[in-house]
Amino acid sequence: MKLNYLLLSLLICFGAKASDCGPITIADMTYASGSIFANIDRFILEHGYGCDAELVPGDTMPTTAAMVQKGKPDIAPELWTNSIADLIETNVENGVLVIAGNSLSDGGEEGLWVPSYLVEANPELATMEGVIKHAELFTHPEDDRKSAVYGCPSGWKCQIIVGNLFKAFDLEARGFELVDPGSSAGLSGSIVKAYERQEPWLGYYWAPTAILGKYDMVKVDFQHEFDEQHWYGCIIQDDCELPKVSPFPASPVRTVVTANFDQRYPKLMEYLNIRGIGNGDMNKLLAWKDAEQADTEETMYHFLEQYSHIWKPWLSEERARKVEAAL
């Protein structure tokens, strides 16, 4: 009888231990920062928590839809939730999804930028008022009688936003023309060209990106408060007739999990609620990835080896030692 009781106790003990972490699936996003997060989570959950962690292909809409409809994957490590706010909010309210921590601790960042060397030479250029005052610096690439603002490529949502802000600042009357760079590569290339020649440049860009990790840029201060109602009711709309100046809001970039995962793995949720990387560090990681022509798994190893001051505080000392030993 005692032996049976002992065996039963052992089975219960091992069963409880196994339930701390079983097989889990993590969405490996098509964009670099999301894929880096997926690889970091896989390695830490596998070696720090003993999980059987598997990466599965992912992207914003299909991953979210699969989590809602099928309950898999368990973790979407980096979702720009603004773009699917209604879908996320509805399913959080319905108890299907749970938002964990912020992947990018300071959120995704958008704005109009100028090279830092311009601001070092003239601090006024850190503000839109200063940019307008010195419009003649930002020479149009095809017409030196005009000034240029590089906008978003055709078809991007931000093309509408930048177009409305262009109107809000009345930049056409001040000698500016909104330049369509044609593509993401064209937009990035215009920054690279300006930097190589140490020339003025003004235009839209976002973070985290390799470009902002490699080239030091300053986001132009619009010197206005964010107007949430006007932003969503007008600035992002194609039919905004009277746009007013408003800075870009920070875009929440979050980790989302299924409700089943949240209920089963409270220890893993503790990790995901703490885990996050700032834009500045992610920019550097993406710049390193490009410079080394590395894949996202190699970038993950670089992060764990060189940025221990960031990831060790996410874990207990014991779990951190296990991850470090696995490297």
Secondary structure, DSSP 4 states (H G I P E B T S, - for coil): -HHHHHHHHHHHHHHHHHHTS-EEEEEEESSHHHHHHHHHHHHHHHHHH--EEEEEEE-HHHHHHHHHHH---SEEEEEEGGGGHHHHHHHHHTTSEEEEEESBTT-BEEEEEEEHHHHHH-GGGGBHHHHHHTGGGSB-SS-TTSEEEE-PPTT-HHHHHHHHHHHHTTTGGGTEEEE--SSHHHHHHHHHHHHHHT----EEEEES-HHHHHS-EEEPB--S---HHHIIIIITSTT-SS----PPPPBPEEEEEEHHHHHH-HHHHHHHHH--B-HHHHHHHHHHHHHHT--HHHHHHHHHHH-HHHHGGGS-HHHHHHHHHH-
